[in-house]
Amino acid sequence: MAFRNLMIESPARISLKNDQLMIHTHREFSVPVEDISALLLESRQSTITTAALSFLGQSGCCVFLCDEKHMPCAVLTPFAQHSRALPVLQKQLSATEPRKKQLWQAVVKAKVAAQSACLELSGKADDAQWLRAMIPQVRSGDTGNVEATAAQRYFPALFGEGFIRGEDNGINAALNYGYAILRGAMARSLAVYGFLTTMGLHHHSSLNSFNLADDLMEPFRPVVDLLVVTAFPEDIPLNPERKRLLFNCLNLEILSGGQRHSVAYAMERLVQSLGRCLDKVESKLCLPELIPLRQHSYE
């Protein structure tokens, strides 16, 4: 199972040799491709061979590219790697609206529960209790828009009164960076299991190629929120150290089905459970639960 997330900050030449990713900077490194879950190329002076990109895709790895501000701007995900892609697509197409609304209801409940846990872990007990009380109000399809109501209280409670998502500051830059990593990793898991990422449960923009990834990443967002509020006490611009911490969010520990797993593997388990739900083998998604931040270790 792939478990390594590589971030290459310096200009590098990247190639493939004997199923190993060869990374040439001031030194030469090699990493088995089968171990790599995600690769982030931050330097725009780096070069990578098409052979390396092709083999990374065949191995189920997602590759992040950054813009001139060193923010993730694109992700390359595997294509047609699932052995039974057509049946997966057929069950996506045959999913009824009531079923999709029920699944979205479960996702929103898990997200609000994780936000409440984030506030609790940040010492905001009263606000955490207020969010917990919102969870039973989430209806099928979240017709009451509890997700948005919870967010209106959640972000100011977590980052301070007057905080607004979307403003140009260090906190929002860090959140956007971390969310981009989560989005790409979720898109990668969906692609590996044969899902069409454009067909969402709730998100449905015709201009968005990652509607389903945007749906399923929602309960994982509080992992980034908790990381930012605990590790970045000062509102300053992103620096390389902070970017490394944010990229590493995929290796942090989270509860998945009552078991401790890395965020990256919990995403994979959620995608697997979505397939079982659409097959009507199971009725519930394997949704994550936020716990105190800790690096996951494979024993």
Order of alpha helices (4+ residues) and beta strands (2+ residues): beta-beta-beta-beta-beta-beta-alpha-beta-beta-alpha-alpha-alpha-alpha-alpha-alpha-alpha-alpha-beta-beta-alpha-beta
